[in-house]
Amino acid sequence: MILHALYELYGRLAKESAYQIAPPGYSPQKISFKVVLHPDGKLHEIQDARVQQDKKLRPDLRLMPGKGKPSGSGINPCFLWDNSGYMLGFKPDDPKPERSLKTFEAFKDKHLRLESVVNQTSFSAICRFLESWDPAKAEEILSEVEVGTGFGMFELLGGGRIHEEKAIDVWWQSQMDTEPIEPDGQCLISGELAQIANLQPKIKGVMGAQSAGASLVSFNAKSYESYGLEQAYNAPVGKDAAFRYGVALNALLNGPKSDSHRIIVGDSTTVFWTGESSPIESAFGNFFSHGSEVQDEDLRQSLEVFIKALRHGKEAIVDLANPEDTFYILGLAPNAARLSVRFYHQSTVADFIETLRKHYADMQIVRQFDETSKKPDPEFPATWQLLRETARESKEIPPLLSGALMRAVLTGHNYPEFLLAFILRRIRADRKINYLRASVIKGVLVRNHHKEISMALDPVNPDIAYRLGRLFATLEKTQKDGLGEKLNATIRDRFFSSASANPRAVFPRLIRTYQHHLARIENVGARVNREKLMQEIFDTIGPPQGFPAHLNMEQQGMFAIGYYHQTKAFYTKNISETTKETSI
């Protein structure tokens, strides 16, 4: 199903020039420099071929002959392009200059052998250059041109890029037909009889995977070689189909428009696409990567439409895409020289938006800092922001958690249960319950445990753990109001962890100090209101001896929500109040 979807995607991407989809026999390569030659093969100059992107010079992605630079330590010259060691016999800061000279000789020999069969004047110019070139000259020339680690190509002065000439392209394509014919079989993707690929394509761009590429389909043990079907013959995919799905997936991961199709959260790289080209692709990618902080005006407009769709649903989707178009999501993670599929999901655009809306509805809770604050909390928190709250540092976020959370967000499955455990652990460590942590706790309790939790304070919620959280927040606020600037540490700093886990052992002690703190509040109206609130909370809790001895993890989550709701209510200005409250 995954390979078939990517196979079909190739047809769509090949029609759009912005993707620079490689035809058979070609591959996209990062070109950093070009060797400009006179028709007689004399060097004109070596030029920087990088292009300006995001205010930085970056290699120019171009389609070059061949499937890519072969991996390994052997000497493998490419056709009409390569790195400076092969093309010029020199690399800046080269630890093995003698090897660069050998690679240059191999590159030269390969092209000289092909001169008579290619039989083109521009190709002969390259051969004359290679025959006369002295690698010793390269250091002086390249000191003025930064070539970096990218590749180079040849260009004819007054002409064009030599590898793009029609005659050379025709010759190169003819070589594709001379490859050995593999055994015929039925392709699992197309269903047609085809030449079966003995090796599946290498996929590049998955964070953490090998830079040379990793396989999505591969076998490396005798137990997989039933009936003598070695390598990839026990998952028969035709050469054309393998080429198409590999090119399409590589285009999503590291092509010129990969920012519109790829997001990275934790150790998972997620790609997404629609059946037909639509603005929702770039809007979704930028929404997950940057939130609403996008500088490009066109992207900002599409983001606004995307956020409108999250708020209002189907009636706003038509501005982004056909609601009935198919939306595909594929989550990948590195696994040695292979790729692991963390999740795969396909649905209509309308269903996908509805799934995303459901995620934000499950996690929606009153914000600690809204638009009236200098730094408001995000209305739609990004997944990486939620994950960041599970660990002290980003590097400590469990690898499996990011993939599991992304799967839940994008497909509508339950959130990983250990997400709640990690959030509660962080709260116990630093005694901080902010908007993002409260959102996560609410989401897990609502979706996984089917709890009914309001967005803001719910005074009639009878849940004992929720009311204990409210009670703890009330005791803390009374302590703050009574002691004021004399307070060095609140009861939250000292007792939150134990109170949320073992209420019977902690609350009687806190209640005994409550009257002392209440008496220190000078405003009589505030004291009366606080007493009324305490009585309201106590009505469903009972006397201190009736407090539960222990709260399980789910109940500790409800405790935290009750605390967050009540604290937010204390610091929310209400024009009907006669007592003066300040903001958090």
Residue pairs with C-beta under 8 A, 6 or more apart in sequence:
1 344
1 346
2 330
2 341
2 344
3 188
3 189
3 216
3 217
3 237
3 241
3 245
4 189
5 328
5 346
6 244
6 245
6 248
6 249
7 189
7 190
7 241
7 244
7 245
7 248
9 248
9 252
9 273
9 328
10 21
10 244
10 245
10 247
10 248
11 244
12 275
12 276
12 277
13 19
13 21
13 247
13 248
13 251
14 21
14 23
16 277
18 256
18 257
19 251
19 255
19 256
19 257
20 28
20 61
20 62
20 63
20 251
20 255
20 256
21 247
21 248
21 251
22 28
22 63
22 247
23 63
24 173
24 176
24 240
24 243
25 65
25 66
25 67
25 172
25 173
25 175
25 176
26 63
26 64
26 65
26 66
27 63
27 64
27 66
27 67
27 68
28 61
28 62
28 63
28 64
28 250
28 251
28 255
29 61
29 62
29 63
29 64
29 68
29 69
29 81
29 151
30 59
30 60
30 61
30 150
30 151
31 49
31 59
31 60
31 61
31 62
31 64
31 81
31 150
31 151
31 152
31 153
32 48
32 49
32 50
32 59
32 60
32 146
32 147
32 148
32 149
32 150
32 151
32 152
33 46
33 47
33 48
33 49
33 84
33 145
33 147
33 150
33 152
34 46
34 47
34 49
34 152
34 153
34 154
34 155
34 161
35 43
35 46
35 87
35 88
35 129
35 152
35 153
35 154
35 155
36 43
36 44
36 45
36 46
36 47
36 155
36 156
36 157
37 43
37 44
37 125
37 126
37 129
37 154
37 155
37 156
37 157
38 44
38 125
38 157
39 121
39 122
39 125
39 156
39 157
39 159
40 125
40 128
41 124
41 125
41 126
41 127
41 128
41 129
41 131
41 132
42 128
42 129
42 132
43 129
43 133
44 157
45 141
46 88
46 141
46 142
46 145
46 147
46 152
47 145
47 155
48 57
48 145
48 146
48 147
49 59
49 60
49 152
49 153
50 57
50 58
50 59
50 60
50 148
50 150
51 57
51 58
51 59
51 60
52 58
59 148
59 150
59 151
61 255
61 256
62 153
62 161
64 78
64 80
64 81
64 151
64 153
64 163
65 78
65 79
65 80
65 81
65 163
65 172
66 78
66 79
66 81
68 202
68 213
69 76
69 78
69 82
69 83
69 151
70 76
71 212
71 213
75 102
75 103
75 106
77 86
77 103
77 106
77 107
77 110
78 86
78 107
78 151
79 110
79 111
79 114
79 163
79 172
80 111
80 126
80 153
80 154
80 162
80 163
80 168
81 87
81 151
81 152
81 153
81 154
81 163
82 103
82 107
82 151
82 152
83 91
83 149
83 150
83 151
83 152
84 90
84 91
84 92
84 138
84 142
84 147
84 152
85 91
85 94
85 99
85 100
85 103
85 104
86 103
86 104
86 106
86 107
87 104
87 107
87 152
88 104
88 133
88 135
88 138
88 142
88 152
89 100
89 101
89 103
89 104
89 105
89 133
89 135
89 138
90 97
90 100
90 135
90 138
90 139
90 142
91 97
91 100
92 142
92 147
94 100
100 135
101 135
104 135
107 130
108 130
108 131
111 123
111 126
111 127
111 130
112 127
112 130
112 131
114 123
115 123
115 124
115 127
117 171
118 168
118 171
120 165
120 167
120 168
120 171
122 156
122 159
122 162
122 165
122 168
123 162
123 168
125 156
125 162
126 154
126 162
129 154
153 161
153 162
153 163
154 161
154 162
154 163
155 161
155 162
156 162
162 168
163 169
181 195
182 195
182 196
182 197
182 198
182 239
183 195
183 196
183 233
184 193
184 194
184 195
184 196
185 193
185 194
185 196
185 233
185 236
186 192
186 193
186 194
186 236
187 193
187 194
187 196
187 236
187 237
187 238
187 241
188 235
188 236
188 237
189 237
189 238
189 241
189 245
190 238
190 240
190 241
192 238
194 238
194 239
194 240
194 241
195 238
195 239
196 232
196 233
196 236
196 237
196 238
196 239
197 232
197 237
197 238
197 239
197 241
197 242
197 243
198 231
198 232
198 233
199 231
199 232
200 215
200 216
200 217
200 218
200 232
200 235
200 237
200 242
200 246
201 213
201 215
201 216
201 242
201 243
201 245
201 246
201 247
201 250
202 212
202 213
202 214
202 215
202 246
203 209
203 213
203 214
203 215
203 216
203 246
203 249
203 250
203 253
203 332
203 339
204 211
204 212
204 213
204 214
204 250
204 253
204 254
205 250
205 252
205 253
205 254
205 258
205 262
205 269
206 214
206 253
206 269
206 332
206 333
206 334
206 339
207 264
207 267
207 269
207 334
208 267
208 333
208 334
209 334
209 339
210 334
210 337
214 334
214 335
214 336
214 337
214 338
214 339
215 337
215 338
215 339
216 249
216 332
216 338
216 339
216 341
217 232
217 235
217 237
218 232
218 337
218 338
219 225
219 231
219 232
219 234
219 235
224 234
225 234
226 234
227 234
237 245
249 271
251 257
251 258
251 261
252 258
252 261
252 262
252 271
252 273
253 261
253 262
253 269
253 271
259 282
259 285
259 286
259 289
260 281
260 282
260 285
260 286
261 271
261 272
261 273
261 281
261 285
262 269
262 270
262 271
262 285
263 269
263 270
263 272
263 285
263 288
263 289
264 270
265 288
265 383
265 384
265 387
265 402
265 405
265 406
266 384
266 387
266 397
266 399
266 401
266 402
266 403
266 406
267 333
267 334
267 399
267 402
267 403
268 331
268 332
268 333
268 342
268 402
268 403
268 406
269 331
269 332
269 333
270 329
270 330
270 331
270 332
270 406
270 410
271 329
271 330
271 332
272 281
272 284
272 285
272 327
272 328
272 329
272 330
273 281
273 327
273 328
274 280
274 281
274 321
274 325
274 326
274 327
274 328
274 349
275 325
275 326
275 328
276 321
276 322
276 325
278 320
278 321
278 322
278 325
278 349
279 302
279 305
279 319
279 320
279 321
280 306
280 320
280 321
280 327
280 349
282 299
282 302
283 299
283 302
283 303
283 305
283 306
283 320
284 306
286 294
286 299
286 302
286 303
287 303
287 306
287 307
287 380
287 382
288 382
288 383
289 382
291 378
291 380
291 382
292 300
292 303
292 307
292 378
294 300
294 303
302 320
305 316
305 319
305 320
306 320
307 379
307 380
308 316
308 319
309 316
309 317
309 319
309 320
309 353
310 353
310 356
310 357
310 360
310 380
313 353
313 354
313 357
314 323
314 350
314 353
314 354
317 323
317 349
317 350
317 353
320 349
321 349
322 349
323 348
323 349
323 350
324 348
324 349
324 350
325 348
325 349
326 346
326 347
326 348
326 349
327 346
327 347
327 348
327 349
327 351
327 352
328 345
328 346
329 343
329 344
329 345
329 346
329 352
329 410
329 411
330 341
330 343
330 344
331 341
331 342
331 343
331 344
331 403
331 406
331 407
331 410
332 339
332 340
332 341
332 342
333 339
333 340
333 342
333 399
333 403
334 340
342 403
342 406
342 407
343 403
343 406
343 407
343 410
343 411
345 407
345 410
345 411
347 355
352 410
355 410
355 411
355 412
356 409
356 410
358 412
359 408
359 409
359 412
359 443
360 380
362 442
362 443
362 446
362 447
363 381
363 439
363 440
363 442
363 443
363 446
364 439
364 442
364 455
365 435
365 438
365 439
365 442
365 453
365 455
365 456
365 561
365 564
366 455
366 456
366 457
366 565
366 568
367 376
367 377
367 379
367 435
368 377
368 434
368 435
368 438
368 564
368 568
368 584
369 375
369 376
369 377
369 435
369 584
370 376
370 377
373 583
377 435
377 436
378 385
381 436
381 439
383 402
383 405
383 406
383 409
385 436
386 405
386 436
386 439
386 440
387 397
387 401
387 402
387 405
388 394
388 397
388 436
389 423
389 426
389 434
389 436
389 437
389 440
390 397
390 398
390 401
390 419
390 422
390 423
390 426
391 397
391 398
391 422
391 426
392 426
392 429
398 418
398 422
400 416
401 416
401 418
401 419
401 422
404 415
404 416
404 419
405 415
405 416
405 419
407 413
408 414
408 415
408 416
408 447
414 447
414 448
415 443
415 444
415 447
415 448
417 444
417 448
419 440
419 444
420 440
420 441
420 444
420 445
420 448
420 553
420 554
420 557
421 553
423 437
423 440
423 441
424 441
424 553
424 556
424 557
424 560
426 432
426 437
427 433
427 437
427 496
427 497
427 560
428 496
428 497
431 492
431 493
431 496
431 497
433 560
433 563
433 564
433 567
437 560
438 560
438 561
438 564
441 557
441 560
441 561
442 453
442 561
444 557
445 451
445 453
445 554
445 557
445 558
445 561
446 452
446 453
449 554
451 463
451 558
453 461
453 558
453 561
454 461
454 565
456 565
456 568
456 569
457 470
457 565
457 566
457 568
457 569
458 466
458 565
459 536
461 467
461 562
462 540
463 558
463 562
464 540
464 541
464 548
464 555
465 551
465 555
465 556
465 557
465 558
465 559
465 562
466 558
466 559
466 561
466 562
467 537
467 540
467 541
467 562
468 499
468 500
468 503
468 507
468 541
468 547
468 551
468 559
468 562
469 500
469 558
469 559
469 560
469 561
469 562
469 563
469 564
469 565
469 566
470 537
470 562
470 563
470 565
470 566
471 507
471 534
471 537
471 538
471 541
471 562
472 491
472 492
472 496
472 499
472 500
472 507
472 510
472 559
472 562
472 563
473 562
473 563
473 564
473 566
473 567
473 570
474 530
474 533
474 534
474 537
474 566
475 491
475 510
475 511
475 514
475 517
476 490
476 491
476 492
476 567
477 530
477 567
477 570
478 514
478 517
478 518
478 521
478 530
479 487
479 490
479 491
479 513
479 517
480 487
480 490
481 517
481 520
481 521
481 526
481 530
482 516
482 517
482 518
482 519
482 520
482 521
483 517
483 520
491 499
491 510
495 506
495 510
496 563
498 505
498 506
499 506
499 507
499 510
499 559
500 551
500 556
500 559
500 560
501 550
501 551
501 556
502 549
502 550
502 551
503 547
503 548
503 549
503 551
504 544
504 545
504 547
504 548
504 549
505 549
507 544
507 547
508 544
508 545
508 547
511 544
514 534
518 527
518 530
518 531
521 527
521 530
523 579
525 578
525 579
526 579
529 579
541 547
548 555
551 559
567 584
568 584
570 581
571 581
571 582
571 583
571 584
572 581
573 581
573 583
574 581
